[in-house]
């Protein structure tokens, strides 16, 4: 699979954060080495932004490749079902009643995540929803109002979304109904796409949560790969995420609005990221290794076990792992220059617009 980014801690079914791959807007079946190249380039960019030197960036890439290769080899040699159960917990439960259940960080995560705090849905609702005198509405700083016609279309898509959930969750969410809709700007990687936030509420006054309904368009990788089976692009995002993540948002689903594909997920429920700019050299090495191992787990879940894909990947890398890591570091340095040039061009373009 290609087009993913291992960079986040998020909550599992027991509400305990795990470290997992994220960002599936472009994900689709493709060459495994593309993801590894992308990871290496991201590590070099992170190293540069945090003040690292070229040799430390190359060391971080090597650590990531070592972790990736070792994890691939372990999973290739182990029981197939291990690929499903293999994950990295960011935190563990604690018994003290006055502390959050996830407040005890697992060994090795203290320096990366520090005092971990992740918003609950209740906190998110309180931050983003205001009383406009007519009931619930999004705070204008969080999401812009939309036309009645557009809001009606978004609300109408809720029933279709429910059909894409597990039956047990579908029954639970049948008890909720949309109360207000807003539109929130997307990040630079999704410029031009529509991104709605929907507050849904249950029977109790404090029983509410916020869903993100994000437009899904064909993967950018389609232009470089052979055509794949026709699929609703929202379903593609959902399928890739469910395939590659150890723990997936249980409310992840898809829908259509006025004929356009969207995918739906919880908004800001239990995500936390380390501040890469604050990591020192040793911490960046640790984080790089963690990302390499996490990407390997994702590839193991998506690989065809009948074709022996993991064994082939392991054999290819280990035939000359040092040379493989050096080649990736060299590629990543060149790509980091492209990234910097793109960023400068974007900044210059914004300056002209002003």
Secondary structure by P-SEA (a helix, b strand, c coil): cccccccbbbbccccbbbbbbccccccccccaaaaaaaaaaaaaaaaaaacccaaaaaaaaaaaaaaaaaaaaaaaaccccccccbbbbcbbbbccccccccccccccccccccbbbbbcaaaaaaacccccccccccccccbbbbcaaaaaaaaaaaaaaaaaccaaaaaaaccbbbcccbbbbbccccccbbbbbbbbbcccccccbbbbbbbbccccccccccccccccaaaaaaaaaaaccccccccccccccccbbbbbbbccccccccccccccaaaaaaaaaaaaaaaaaaaaaacccccaaaaaaaaaaaccaaaaaaaaaaaaaaaaaaaaaaaaaaaaaaaaac
